[in-house]
């Protein structure tokens, strides 16, 4: 069965939602879930919002759809902007929005 999603439209909607909720973030799974090895999730963060340090659940990448983000682990950090693909290190890490941002998080367990 073929499915089609507008990731751009989802990013727009989630950024609007992130701006209006106390945590200043919103997310929606595009594909996958607990019953799949692959999961793709659009995550929107208002400027200054963050995902606190957490463990890596498996191989993962972040494709920056909008804005700018900072991926941090231990002493290292990487910035990504529209169009950048960041490989999430196999270590505890956090993600911060430098400006309003949306990313496509892809995780393979």
C-alpha positions in Angstrom: 0.0 0.0 0.0 1.4 3.4 -1.0 1.1 6.3 1.3 2.0 10.0 0.8 2.5 12.7 3.4 3.3 16.4 3.1 6.1 16.7 5.6 6.3 20.5 4.8 2.6 20.9 5.8 3.1 18.8 8.9 6.1 21.0 9.9 4.1 24.2 9.4 1.2 22.8 11.5 3.5 21.6 14.3 5.4 24.9 14.5 2.0 26.7 15.0 1.1 24.2 17.7 4.6 24.5 19.4 4.1 28.2 19.6 0.9 27.8 21.5 1.7 25.2 24.1 3.7 25.6 27.4 6.5 23.2 26.4 7.0 25.1 23.1 7.4 21.8 21.2 5.1 19.5 19.2 5.7 16.2 17.3 3.9 13.7 15.1 4.9 10.4 13.8 5.0 10.3 10.0 5.8 6.6 9.6 6.4 3.7 11.9 5.9 3.2 15.5 6.5 0.5 18.1 5.6 -2.3 15.6 8.2 -1.1 13.0 12.0 -1.0 13.1 12.0 2.4 11.3 10.2 5.4 12.8 10.1 8.9 11.3 8.8 11.8 13.4 8.5 15.5 12.6 9.5 17.5 15.7 8.8 21.2 15.9 10.5 23.5 18.5 9.9 27.1 19.1 13.1 29.2 19.5 14.9 28.4 22.8 12.9 25.2 23.4 14.8 21.9 23.8 14.6 18.2 24.1 16.5 17.4 27.3 19.4 15.1 27.3 18.3 11.5 26.6 19.7 8.2 25.4 19.9 7.3 21.7 17.2 4.6 21.0 19.1 3.3 17.9 20.6 4.6 14.8 19.2 8.0 14.1 19.4 11.1 11.9 17.9 14.6 11.9 17.0 16.3 8.7 16.5 20.0 9.4 13.3 21.1 7.6 13.1 24.7 8.9 15.1 27.0 11.1 18.3 26.2 13.1 19.0 23.6 15.8 21.9 22.6 18.0 22.6 18.9 18.7 24.7 18.5 21.8 26.4 15.5 23.4 29.0 15.6 26.2 31.5 18.3 25.2 30.6 18.4 21.4 27.9 20.2 19.6 26.8 20.6 16.0 24.5 23.2 14.4 22.1 22.4 11.6 20.0 24.6 9.4 17.5 24.1 6.6 18.6 21.1 4.5 21.3 19.8 6.8 21.4 16.1 7.8 22.8 15.5 11.3 23.8 12.0 12.3 22.8 11.5 16.0 25.8 10.1 17.9 25.5 6.9 19.8 25.6 8.7 23.1 23.3 10.8 25.4 22.3 13.9 23.6 20.0 16.9 23.6 18.5 19.1 20.9 17.9 22.9 21.1 16.1 25.2 18.7 18.3 28.2 18.0 15.4 29.7 16.1 11.9 28.3 15.4 12.7 24.9 13.8 11.3 21.7 12.5 13.3 18.4 12.0 12.5 15.0 10.6 13.9 12.5 13.1 14.5 9.1 11.6 15.3 6.2 14.0 16.1 2.6 13.1 15.9 0.2 16.1 
